[in-house]
Amino acid sequence: MTMLAVFKSRAQALDFISALRREGVPVQAVSTPKEAGVGCGISARFDGRFLPRARAAAGRGYSSFAGFYRQENGTFRPV
């Protein structure tokens, strides 16, 4: 399952992506979908099996973190 970590800050999104990569998580920067309601931004896309690592990384002080979203039926929904 595809997951997104959504941020309101591009800089924090890119820092989060770097942090996940250092932990061996395959992650990509993608445009934030409209369903997230955050506006134009960058999100981190990763496989759902890495959600525990992503949650741990998100808890390290990202003030612009807006939440995790899971892809369901072609649309992203909050987790």
C-alpha positions, 0 to 999 in steps of 0.5 A: 500500500502506498503512503504519504507523509504530508508537510506544509514546509518543503524544507522539512519534507526534504529533510524528512525524506533524507532522514528516511533514506538514512534509515534505509527506507525507499522514499520519493518526493512527490507533489502533495495531492489535493485531498490532503488540503495542504496546498502546493507542497511536497510529500514523502511517498513510501510503502506502508510496511515502512510506516513504523519507521516513518512515524518514528522519524516524524516524531523528531520535531517536524513542526510542519508535519500535517499527517500520514495518508494512505492510498485507497481506490486511487485517492489518498485518505488520512490514516 
